[in-house]
Amino acid sequence: MRLTDYTNVLRRRWWIVVLTAFVAAASAYAFTRFQERLYRSEATYLVLANQLDNGLSIVLENSMNSYKELALAPRELDQVSQQLGLDRSAEWLLNKHVAIQPLPDQRKMIVQVTYPDPEVAPKLANAIGQNMVGLVASLNASLEGSSRINLRELQPADRVNLYWPQTRVIVAAGGVLGLVLGLLLAFVIEALDNTLKTAADIERFVGLTTLGAIPTVE
């Protein structure tokens, strides 16, 4: 096919492309309306070391991973859930709803909570973070002062953002996918259509030059 052939196909079948893109975008929007809303809130904690040496980065990384494991232990999460009066088990919380991200290079630990209730999300993030601070303090009680690593709240979880669904992104992706499918569908239909529509089609089909055409009578 020549470039003009592609242009002619789009001129004749443009409505298929538009309709397919619209249906795909509308379907994507409908999909988002049936999704459970999830809200994310984060609390940030600063990691403070009392001793500075060449191996501090390794010590911090190992310690922060240990603090993460302690704070996310099922027993601790169940306790936090009960304190807040939540009917959520540790297993449910650990299933993509609660996470702790250690950042050794920045000496920070971020507690992330993704929850259906926008009011509960920050409370849960702060509660898990404060419980982690308490666990670290208990560990420090048995260590010498120079070996202690402390946690301090840097930014409480006071902001909540809609995490899922990302309606605009999903609808845009649906529209783009529909556009691609519409283009493919238009060219497939055109390929299956063997009718002769123009003088150029007749010339290619019979291999002869068109001398004239019967005018359309209105």
C-alpha positions in Angstrom: 0.0 0.0 0.0 1.1 3.5 -0.8 0.9 6.5 1.5 -2.2 7.7 -0.2 -3.8 4.3 0.3 -3.3 4.6 4.1 -4.7 8.2 4.0 -7.8 7.0 2.1 -8.4 4.2 4.6 -8.3 6.6 7.5 -10.6 9.0 5.6 -13.1 6.2 5.0 -12.8 4.4 8.4 -12.0 7.2 10.8 -15.2 6.6 12.7 -14.1 3.1 13.6 -10.9 4.5 15.2 -12.8 7.2 17.1 -15.5 4.9 18.2 -13.1 2.2 19.4 -11.0 4.8 21.3 -14.1 6.2 23.0 -15.4 2.8 24.0 -12.0 1.8 25.4 -11.7 5.0 27.4 -15.3 4.7 28.7 -14.7 1.1 29.7 -11.5 2.1 31.5 -13.4 4.8 33.4 -16.2 2.4 34.3 -13.5 0.0 35.6 -12.2 2.7 38.0 -15.6 3.3 39.4 -15.9 -0.3 40.6 -12.4 -0.3 42.2 -12.0 0.0 45.9 -10.5 3.4 46.8 -7.1 3.1 48.5 -5.4 6.0 50.2 -1.7 6.4 51.0 0.0 8.2 53.9 3.6 8.2 54.9 5.6 9.0 58.1 9.3 9.7 57.9 11.8 9.0 60.7 15.4 10.2 61.0 18.1 7.6 61.9 20.7 9.0 64.3 24.0 7.2 65.1 26.1 8.1 68.1 29.3 6.8 66.6 30.8 7.8 63.3 33.3 5.5 61.6 34.1 4.1 58.2 31.8 1.2 58.6 28.8 3.3 59.6 26.9 2.9 56.3 27.0 -0.9 56.6 25.9 -0.8 60.2 23.1 1.6 59.5 21.8 -0.5 56.6 21.8 -3.7 58.7 20.3 -2.0 61.7 17.5 -0.3 59.6 16.6 -3.6 58.0 16.4 -5.1 61.5 14.2 -2.3 62.7 12.0 -2.9 59.7 11.6 -6.6 60.4 10.8 -5.9 64.1 8.2 -3.2 63.3 6.5 -5.4 60.7 6.4 -8.6 62.8 2.9 -10.0 62.9 2.8 -9.7 66.7 3.6 -6.0 66.5 1.1 -5.2 63.7 -1.7 -7.1 65.5 -1.0 -5.0 68.6 -1.1 -1.8 66.7 -4.3 -2.8 64.9 -5.9 -3.6 68.3 -4.8 -0.3 69.7 -6.5 1.6 66.9 -9.6 -0.6 67.1 -9.1 -1.9 63.5 -10.6 -5.2 62.4 -7.4 -6.0 60.4 -5.0 -8.9 60.8 -1.3 -8.6 60.4 -1.6 -10.9 57.4 -4.0 -8.4 55.7 -1.8 -5.4 56.6 1.3 -7.1 55.2 -0.5 -7.8 51.9 0.5 -4.6 50.1 -1.1 -2.3 52.8 1.9 -1.6 55.1 5.5 -1.2 54.2 8.7 0.3 55.6 11.3 1.7 53.3 14.8 2.1 54.7 17.0 4.8 53.1 20.5 4.3 54.5 22.1 7.0 52.3 19.6 9.6 53.5 19.5 8.1 57.0 15.7 7.9 56.9 13.0 5.3 57.3 9.6 5.8 55.7 6.5 4.1 56.9 4.0 3.7 54.1 0.3 2.8 54.7 -2.2 2.1 51.9 -5.7 1.9 53.4 -9.4 2.1 52.3 -10.2 4.8 54.9 -8.4 8.2 54.4 -8.8 9.0 58.1 -7.3 5.7 59.3 -4.3 5.7 56.9 -2.3 8.5 58.7 -3.2 7.2 62.1 -1.9 3.7 61.2 1.3 5.0 59.7 2.0 7.1 62.8 1.2 4.3 65.1 3.5 1.8 63.3 6.2 4.4 63.3 5.9 5.2 67.0 5.9 1.6 67.8 9.1 1.1 65.8 10.7 4.0 67.8 9.7 2.2 71.0 11.2 -1.1 69.8 14.5 0.7 68.9 14.6 2.4 72.3 14.2 -1.0 74.0 17.2 -2.4 72.0 19.3 0.7 72.9 18.7 0.0 76.6 21.1 -2.9 76.5 23.7 -1.1 74.4 26.5 1.3 75.2 25.9 4.9 74.4 28.3 5.0 71.4 26.7 1.9 69.9 23.2 3.2 70.0 21.2 4.2 66.9 18.1 6.3 67.6 15.0 7.1 65.6 13.4 10.5 65.6 10.2 11.5 64.0 11.0 13.8 61.1 7.6 14.1 59.3 4.4 12.7 60.7 1.8 11.2 58.5 -0.5 14.2 58.1 -1.1 14.0 54.4 -3.3 11.5 52.5 -3.3 11.0 48.8 -5.5 8.8 46.6 -3.3 5.9 45.7 -5.7 3.7 43.7 -7.3 3.9 41.3 -5.4 6.5 39.2 -8.4 7.4 37.1 -6.7 9.8 34.7 -3.8 7.5 34.0 -6.1 4.5 33.5 -8.6 6.4 31.2 -5.7 7.8 29.2 -4.1 4.3 28.8 -7.5 2.9 27.8 -7.9 5.6 25.2 -4.5 5.0 23.7 -5.1 1.3 23.6 -8.4 1.8 21.9 -6.8 4.1 19.4 -4.3 1.5 18.4 -7.0 -1.2 18.3 -9.2 1.1 16.2 -6.4 1.6 13.7 -5.8 -2.1 13.4 -9.5 -2.8 13.1 -9.9 -0.2 10.4 -7.1 -1.6 8.3 -8.3 -5.2 8.8 -11.8 -4.3 7.7 -10.3 -2.5 4.7 -8.2 -5.5 3.8 -11.3 -7.7 3.9 -13.3 -5.3 1.8 -12.7 -6.4 -1.8 -15.1 -3.9 -3.5 -13.7 -1.4 -6.0 -14.3 2.1 -4.8 -12.2 4.4 -7.0 -10.8 4.6 -10.5 -7.4 3.8 -9.1 -8.8 0.6 -7.6 -10.2 -0.5 -11.0 -6.9 0.3 -12.8 -4.9 -1.9 -10.3 -7.5 -4.7 -10.5 -7.7 -5.0 -14.3 -4.3 -3.6 -15.2 -5.8 -1.1 -17.7 -6.2 2.7 -17.7 -9.6 4.1 -17.0 -10.9 6.2 -19.9 -14.0 7.6 -18.3 -16.6 7.3 -15.7 -20.4 7.4 -15.5 -21.4 10.5 -13.5 -23.6 10.2 -10.5 -27.2 11.2 -11.2 -28.8 13.2 -8.4 
